[in-house]
Amino acid sequence: MYIVYASLILIAASMIFLGIYAFKTYKDAKPAIEKLNAISTVMQLKADQIKSGVDELTSTQQEIQKDIDYKKQTFNNTISAVKETPKKIKKWWNIKIPFIHQIK
């Protein structure tokens, strides 16, 4: 019977020791957990700032690309118009206008 009581006392003592040790571990780890939570929050804010910066840069890049395309198209249209000018001058020159050709 003494063995049963000794076992129960040993189990109760180990449960008390486990509770004390768990509470001490929790108390010691609490500042580290809070610090990790604070670091996690700061990292999340920085990640959000970087994401918004990337979004802003992407939109700016798209605007620049649209502007480049517009200017490229305008330049190409101007070059094609310049290339067509001699043909149009020839066409107009070959039109027989009686008043102009009689002046010679």
C-alpha positions in Angstrom: 0.0 0.0 0.0 2.9 2.3 0.7 4.1 1.8 -2.8 0.7 3.1 -4.2 0.8 6.2 -2.0 4.4 6.8 -2.8 3.6 6.5 -6.5 0.6 8.9 -6.2 2.8 11.4 -4.3 5.5 11.0 -7.0 3.0 11.6 -9.8 1.5 14.6 -8.0 5.0 16.1 -7.3 6.0 15.5 -11.0 2.8 17.3 -12.1 3.5 20.2 -9.8 7.1 20.3 -11.1 5.9 20.1 -14.7 3.5 23.0 -14.1 6.1 25.2 -12.4 8.7 24.4 -15.1 6.1 25.1 -17.9 5.1 28.4 -16.3 8.8 29.4 -16.0 9.5 28.5 -19.6 6.5 30.5 -20.7 7.6 33.5 -18.6 11.1 33.3 -20.0 9.9 32.9 -23.6 7.2 35.6 -23.5 9.6 38.5 -24.3 11.1 36.6 -27.2 7.7 35.8 -28.6 6.6 39.5 -28.3 9.9 40.6 -30.0 9.3 38.1 -32.8 5.7 39.4 -33.2 7.0 43.0 -33.4 9.6 42.0 -35.9 6.9 40.2 -37.9 4.7 43.3 -37.9 7.5 45.5 -39.1 8.5 43.1 -41.8 4.9 42.9 -43.0 4.7 46.7 -43.1 8.0 46.8 -45.1 6.7 44.2 -47.5 3.5 46.2 -48.0 5.6 49.3 -48.8 7.7 47.4 -51.2 4.6 46.0 -52.9 3.1 49.4 -53.3 6.4 50.7 -54.7 6.5 47.9 -57.2 2.9 48.6 -58.2 3.7 52.3 -58.6 6.8 51.5 -60.7 4.8 49.1 -62.9 2.2 51.7 -63.6 4.9 54.3 -64.4 6.6 51.8 -66.6 3.4 51.2 -68.5 2.8 54.9 -68.9 6.3 55.4 -70.2 5.9 52.5 -72.7 2.6 54.0 -73.9 4.3 57.3 -74.4 7.2 55.7 -76.3 4.8 53.8 -78.5 2.9 57.0 -79.3 6.0 58.9 -80.1 7.4 56.1 -82.2 4.1 55.9 -84.2 4.1 59.7 -84.6 7.7 59.6 -85.9 7.0 56.7 -88.3 3.9 58.6 -89.6 6.0 61.7 -90.1 8.7 59.7 -91.9 6.2 58.0 -94.2 4.6 61.4 -95.0 8.0 62.8 -95.9 8.7 59.8 -98.1 5.4 60.4 -99.9 6.0 64.1 -100.5 8.1 63.8 -103.7 5.4 61.5 -105.2 2.7 64.0 -104.4 4.7 66.9 -105.8 5.2 64.9 -109.0 1.5 64.1 -109.2 0.6 67.7 -108.8 3.2 68.9 -111.2 1.9 66.5 -113.9 -1.6 67.8 -113.6 -2.3 70.0 -116.7 -3.6 73.3 -115.5 -4.2 75.4 -118.6 -3.5 78.7 -116.8 -0.1 77.7 -115.4 1.1 75.8 -118.5 0.3 78.7 -120.8 2.5 81.1 -119.0 5.7 79.4 -120.2 
